[in-house]
Amino acid sequence: MPRSAPLPALLAGLACALATPALADDRFTDMARQAEPLDSLAGFVERYVGVCKDPLERAACLENVKAVRRGVDGKLYLAVLTEKASGLVRVENRRGGGFRFLVTPFIDADGLGLTHGEPRLDGQGRPAIGFIVLDAAPSVDTALVDAALRTGRVEMEILFRPAGTWRLKRRGERGDYEGMKARFAAVRLVDGRTGTEIAAKVLP
């Protein structure tokens, strides 16, 4: 199926924030030690979703995809986003001071999506999914956060478990949007230069 349109450009209609208190403690680090780090998120998602276009190889390709899914479903993986992180994070000032981050759990993996749960089409036919809300800990240096945001050095770390695939029909054009449905276990924002944790959340 065609996958010509870049997914980040299709996320303007995101809403439905999932607001719970931030959990900036050692649990993210403890979980990350048990996770398998990914060198190529795009390659991982493509192998999982499967791009089986050649009619002669389709049957074997689909069998390989099934084997990949059996081997990874439910396991914990760690993905680190650098350049793409800034496009997924919106910053708000929370009541009482400090930073609140609205994170879009819809990562473009070279035309396929990695999402926390399953997206839907909004009224304009674009994929939409709810935000994950992270509040920076009160102890975080606001000057450091300001500098990290200003210079684009905020990085995102995601712990997730694969949980299936999704497909949405494009409106007004051929093809589908498609990707991997996952359960995000935790999300953390860090200053890419110093490694300082800015905000973290362990999801229920």
N, C-alpha and C positions, 0 to 999 in steps of 0.2 A: 504494500500500500504506500502511496506517496506520503512523505514526511518532510515536505519542503519548508513549512513555516516554522521558525524558531519558537519553541514553547515559551520562553520568558516573555516574549512580546504579547502573549495571549492571556496574561494573568491580571489584567487591570481590574477585573470585576471580583476580586477575592474579598470575602467577608467572613462573618460568623467566627469571631475570635473565641479561642478556647482558653479562658483566663483562669489560672490558678497560681498560687504563690510560687516564686522561684525557689529552687532547692540548690543553693550554691554550697555544696559540701563535697565530701570525698566520694560520693557514690558514683559520679560519672567516671572518675579515675579508676575506681575499683571495677566497674563494668567494662571499661575500655581494655583493661588487662585481659579480660576473658574473650574479647572480640577479635575477629580476624581482620586486619587492615587491608584495604583495597588499594592496589596501585592504579587501577583504571576503573573508575565507576562506570563510565560509558560502556566499556567492554563487558563488564559484569552484567549490566542491565540488558545489553543486546543479547548475550548468551541466554539469559533467563527468559526474555520475551520471545526471542526467536525471530529471525528474518529469513524465512524459507521461501525464496522466490523462484528458484530453478525447479521447473516441473520434474526433471529427471532425478533431482536430488531431494525432492520435498519429503518423501517418506522417511528417508534416513535422517534428514535434518530435524524433522518433528520428533523422531525417537531420541535424538541427541538432546533436544530441548527438554523433553520429559525427564531424561536422566539428570540433566543439570538441575531442574527444579526439585527432584527428589533428593538430590545431594545437598541442597542449600536451604530449603524451606525450614523456617524456624530457627536457624542458626543466627548468631549475632555477628554483625559486621560493622566496621568502622570506616566511614568515608570522611575525608577532609576536603573542604571546599575553600579555595583561595580566591581567585578572580571572580568566581560566580557568586560568592557570598554576599557582596554588596548589593546585588540586584534582588536578593531574597529577604533583606532586612529593612524594615521601616522603623524609624526611631520616633518615640513620643516622650514627652515629659510627663511623668506620673504625678498624681496628686501627692503633695508632701515632699516633692523633690526627687531627684534621681532620674534614672533612665528606664524606659520601658521599650522593649523591642518586640515588634510584630514580625514573626518569621513565617514566610510562605513555605510550607513543606511540599513543594513541587519543584524538583530539581531537573533541569534539562540535561539529559545524558545523550548528547549528540542526536537530538530529534525524538528520542524516547523519554518518557517521564519516570522519575522515581518519586512516589508520593506517599505521604502518611495517610493511609486509608485510600478510599476511591474517590476521585473527583467527579464532578457533575458538569453539565453544560449550563451556563448562565443564560439570561434572557437574550443575549447577543450571540449565543452559540460558541462561547469561549469556555475552555476548561476552568472551573472554579473549585476552590478548596478552602477550608477554614484556616485561620492563622493559629500558630502556636505563640503564646505570649511568654516572654522572659523578662523578669525584672532584675536589673543589676543589683548586686548586694550593696548595702549601705557603705561598706568599707572600700568599695572600688574607687580609685582615684579618678575624679571626674575630668581632670585635665588629661589624663592618659586616654580616657574614653573619647574625649573630644578630639584629641590628636589622631587616634586610630580611625575614627569616623571620617575626619577631614582628609586624611591621606589615603583612605581606602585600604587600610591594612587589617581590617577586621576579617578574621577567618572563622569558619563554621565547622564544627565537628559533629557528626551525626552517628549515633548508634542505632542500628535498625535490624529488623528481622524480615526477610522476604515472606510474602503471604499471598501470592497470586498475581494475576495480571488484570488489566482493565483495557477497555476499548470504547471510544466514543466516536460516533459518526460526525464528520465535519459537515457543517451547514453551508450550502451554496458552493461546494467544491468537492472534488473527488477525494476518496481516501478517508482515513480515520486518524484520530489521535490515539496513541496507545502507550502503555508503559507497565512498570512494575508497581503493584500495590504492596506496601510494606507497613509494618508496625514500628514506628519510631520509638525506641526505648528511652532515648535521652538526646538532648541537643545542648551544645555549648558554644559560646562565642569567646574568642580569645584575640588578644593583640598579636598579630603575626610577627611583629618584630621582637617583642619581649617574651611572648608566651604567657602573658598574664591573663588569667581568666576574667572576663568581663561580666558574663552572665551564664547561668546553667540551669537546666531543668531536667529532672527525671520524670518521665511520663508514666501515668498509671497503666 
